[in-house]
Amino acid sequence: MTAPEVRRATSQRAWDDLLKLARAGDTVGTVRLVTEFDAAGRKAVAARLSDHVTEQGRAGRWWDWPGQCAPLMVAGVACLGGPAAVAAWLFRPELRWAADGDLGCLPELLRRRPAGWRADLARRVAARVRLPELRHWALAAELVRETGIEPPDDAAFMAGWLRALSPAPAAGDRLFTAYRRRVFEIDGLATADLWRVVESVVRLVADGRLERAAVIDGLVRRLLRDGPGAPVPFAVLHDRLDLDLDEAARRAADYAALLPAGPVAVADLALAQLRRLEESGRLAEELFAEAVAALAFRPEKKLLRAVVSWAGDAVLRDAGRVPAVLRAMSSIFTQDTLALREQAVRLAVKLAPQADQAAREVVREAAAGLPAELREQIAPAYGGGIAEQAALTAAALTAGHAPSLPGPIASPEELAREIAAFDWPPDPYTYERLLAGLADWSHRAPWASREALRAWWQPFEPADYGHFGSEIDEGLVAVVRRAFLAFASPGDSRALTAESASKRRRPRAPGALDRIYLERARELATAFEQGTGYPVLLATPTRGTGHVDPGVLLDRLELLEAGGAAALPADLAQALLRLPRVVGAVHVRRAGRLTSEAGRACAAWMRGGGLADPRVTVSVHGRAHLRAELDLPSAGLASAGLLSAGPPPAGLPSAAPLLADLPVAIRELFELQTGHSYTLGWWPLVLPSHRELVAAHLSCYLPASMAGADRQTAVLASVVHGDGPLGAGMAHALACGMGHENAADRGAATDALLTLAARGEVPVVALAEAVTRLVRADFLKLNRVVAVLDDATQAGAQEVVWEVVVRVLPGLLPAEGERPRAGVADLLAAGARAARIAGVRAEVPEVAAVAARTGSSRLVQEARRLWHLITSPKGSTL
């Protein structure tokens, strides 16, 4: 064997040995192997590593590729030549599965390199560290410490140091020395475990490792900088530092600046510091005035009660503060909480003799917006004759808009780009666009389309289409990819079909409205596997709501008939479901001229008016589940949607076939089940003319999302753009959104309510019944529902909000002697706000009964306020 042949054989053996260890996930063995390589062996391995990782990172099987990442990472660090190449290797996206715990050997490997080389690498790795994952931060920190380079100023690197901050840092730690004065300046601060940071800082201050004054200054500056987003743990840190009066006095102006926008915990600490300074005579008058003015505009009851209490005490210590206090109380006159208004009025009346003319005018102007009984208390002390404020003008109520449809795919090249980008989370409009584009271009330009798709599917890897070992993932992304594979490479798709019978499928029980999407992609794949193709999809929407224009559907059916192609069952069923509720006579006559089986079915569907609307009932099961049931009209469904044009069974109305006679894809939509889905946003497009049926499904699924952050409630703002009568299904789905844990998710329920209100379509009675039942069952927290109602009132839906509230109150107001449910007083206040703007006059006996009770609880006060407002002949301003 010649010398070149020996070198090639040695190089191949080195590569084969490395692959064997990598595939076994043997990191320790890999370290031992690469340290034994000579220069030629390292060079040979380095030459092949990149291509190997590129190929395997894309095509590698998910169950064994992550285990190979750490050995391959080690191999690259040991064998690649320059610092730039090694730094790039460490951050290869294909190797992201390598766990830090498996890479503890890297510092020792790198110590074999020259000092200058390692210093260069340290700078490069530190500069590549990124938030939030901080990949390879520990290695970068070790290199920085060992090589003695200047600690970097990169925000992500410093955030990594903060995450690792210890109450007892190693003596002489260069990173601690460099960053100890910058703890509160680090941009990535919020990504750290702040409670652990608090404990570390407290210990370090106590031990003298951190300068106390610098920490306090940095902490207060950070609270000011973050404003409403200031971390609550830092309020606790401030308390733990236990500032003395001198320390607090030096920062009084900063505390006043924290009051307007800081979180409640931060505003509370600032108030506590300012109050103790004021009580000790060390707070400047201008800061006192600034503080009480800022607090009076806060919405939180805790802070408002605190400022009323502080203001009342402060004027006893210094009468010169009366003007500032009266201006603050005048601001509180506008608050919605009646008890706070009463406290502010009492203090204003008490201070009237000490008020100057300017303060008196401020009080008189603000008092015009008070209820009559409170104006009557203010008026004698401030010159009498305070006129009632003009009624509030309601906001203009507007309906939201359905999404617009994207344009069709314009070329085979665009088709290839779009399917390559289609991944989780999927989007229903992209799904429709992709399948429509596939049907279109596979018919118009099959050869060009296959060529454009070749780079997308090669090399063929079953995992890309949901086949993982003994399991098949039949999610929406996988089935769309499979339809494309069936066209681009029918043989590979048929091979996957042959394997499918012996494999487990997941998800095992997708939602009924997901199944029609899955089946439409599957049947298209089958058509391509069988070589028949499919020139046009019948069900592709023509409107953002999911509707299909009847004329466009007839065009598509005529195209199928002209080509002799049979309609795919799920595609036809979905197309019929997407027709408008009313189809014009001209389209019905045109459909009657169609000759295919699908054409006759379409004509029968149009003549019969489509599906009837089942009556939905919803029941509560425990604190976490709802169950919906459908009551079908007559013996089945009022529909002429039998996929035949024959006469109906004897004894049934001509438009009421049995449920069993409907196509499977339609029949399954009446099978309600509970569960969780990440694709609720797809469901309204299935039944755009029957949104109550969609809502019935949603009422069974939304409870599983009420405490999460997956934004599945966004479906509520979408489903309302459909058509059809509404009842218990929509009411319970909407109630679930109104009771969501997160304010952002409740916002979708508010949007839905506003759209329905603008169209006069809110199922008021059903919604009130749903809220009452779900609150009584502890399924919903009433304060969350009230927040949505308040937002709707502010947006112009005051009439609808009042109609809901007045129907909910009788079921939730407590009996005499019964403890009131949390949030009922807030519900009364929400009703008052809506009634005031709407100019409501009504008799509500249940509210009158509570208002007549003795006592001064907030419940009784809010009941009196509402009763006075809705029964006063001239109205009353709140």
WOKANOR-V713736 format. One record per backbone hydrogen bond with DSSP energy under -1.0 kcal/mol. NH is the residue of the N-H (numbers start at 1). CO is the residue of the C=O. If there is no record, write none. Layout:
BEGIN
nh: (NH NH)
co: (CO CO)
END
This chain:
BEGIN
nh: (6 7 8 9 10 11 12 13 14 15 16 17 18 19 20 21 22 23 24 25 26 27 30 31 32 33 34 35 36 42 43 44 45 46 47 48 49 52 53 54 55 56 57 59 60 64 65 68 72 73 74 75 76 77 78 79 80 86 87 88 89 90 91 92 95 96 98 102 103 106 109 110 111 112 113 118 119 120 121 122 123 124 125 126 127 134 137 140 141 142 143 144 145 146 147 148 158 159 160 161 162 163 164 165 173 177 178 179 180 182 185 189 191 192 194 197 198 199 200 201 202 203 204 205 206 207 208 209 210 215 216 217 218 219 220 221 222 223 224 225 226 227 229 230 234 235 236 237 238 239 240 241 248 249 250 251 252 255 256 257 258 262 267 268 269 270 271 272 273 274 275 276 277 278 279 280 281 282 288 289 290 291 292 293 294 295 296 298 304 305 306 307 308 309 310 311 312 313 314 315 318 321 322 325 326 327 328 329 330 331 332 333 334 335 341 342 343 344 345 346 347 348 349 350 351 354 355 360 361 362 363 364 365 366 367 369 370 375 376 378 379 382 382 384 389 415 416 417 418 419 420 421 431 432 433 434 435 436 437 438 439 440 441 442 444 445 449 450 451 452 453 457 458 464 465 466 467 468 471 472 473 474 479 480 481 482 483 484 485 486 487 488 489 493 494 495 496 497 498 499 500 502 503 504 506 514 515 518 519 520 521 522 523 524 525 526 527 528 529 530 531 532 533 542 543 546 548 553 554 555 556 557 558 559 560 561 562 563 565 572 573 574 575 576 577 578 579 588 589 590 591 592 593 594 600 601 602 603 604 605 606 607 608 610 615 617 619 621 625 627 629 631 636 637 639 644 652 656 657 661 662 667 668 669 670 671 675 682 683 686 690 691 694 695 696 697 698 699 700 702 704 705 708 714 715 716 719 720 721 722 723 731 732 733 734 735 736 737 738 739 740 741 746 747 750 751 752 753 754 755 756 757 758 759 760 761 764 767 768 769 770 771 772 773 774 775 776 777 778 779 780 785 786 787 788 789 790 791 792 793 794 795 796 797 801 802 803 804 805 806 808 809 812 813 818 824 827 828 829 830 831 832 833 834 835 836 837 838 839 840 842 848 849 850 851 852 853 861 862 863 864 865 866 867 868 869 870 871 872)
co: (2 3 4 5 6 7 8 9 10 11 12 13 14 15 16 17 18 19 20 22 21 25 26 27 28 29 30 31 33 38 39 40 41 42 43 45 45 48 49 50 51 52 53 55 56 61 61 65 68 69 70 71 72 73 74 75 76 82 83 84 85 86 87 89 92 93 95 99 100 103 105 106 107 109 110 114 115 116 117 118 119 120 121 122 123 130 134 136 137 138 139 140 141 142 143 144 154 155 156 157 158 159 160 162 170 173 174 175 176 179 182 186 188 189 192 193 194 195 196 197 198 199 200 201 202 203 205 204 204 211 212 213 214 215 216 217 218 219 220 221 222 223 226 227 231 232 232 233 234 235 236 237 244 245 246 248 249 251 252 253 254 258 263 264 265 266 267 268 269 270 271 272 273 274 275 276 278 277 284 285 286 287 288 289 290 291 292 295 300 301 302 303 304 305 306 307 308 309 310 311 314 318 319 321 322 323 324 325 326 327 328 329 331 332 337 338 339 340 341 342 343 344 345 346 347 351 352 356 357 358 359 360 361 362 363 366 367 371 372 374 375 378 379 379 368 411 412 413 414 415 416 417 427 428 429 430 431 432 433 434 435 436 437 438 440 441 445 446 447 448 449 453 454 461 462 463 462 471 468 504 466 506 475 476 477 478 479 480 481 482 483 484 485 489 490 491 492 493 494 495 496 499 500 470 472 511 511 514 515 516 517 518 519 520 521 522 523 524 525 526 528 527 527 547 547 543 578 549 550 551 552 553 554 555 556 557 558 559 560 568 569 570 571 572 573 574 576 584 585 586 587 588 590 591 596 597 598 599 600 601 602 603 604 605 631 629 627 625 621 619 617 615 633 657 637 642 649 653 639 658 659 663 664 666 667 668 700 679 680 683 687 723 690 691 692 693 694 695 697 698 701 702 705 711 712 713 715 716 718 719 688 727 728 729 730 731 732 733 734 735 737 706 742 743 746 747 748 749 750 751 752 753 754 755 757 756 762 763 764 765 766 767 768 769 770 771 772 773 775 774 774 781 782 783 784 785 786 787 788 789 790 791 793 792 797 798 799 800 801 802 804 805 809 809 815 821 823 824 825 826 827 828 829 830 831 832 833 834 835 835 870 844 845 846 847 848 850 857 858 859 860 861 862 863 864 865 866 867 868)
END
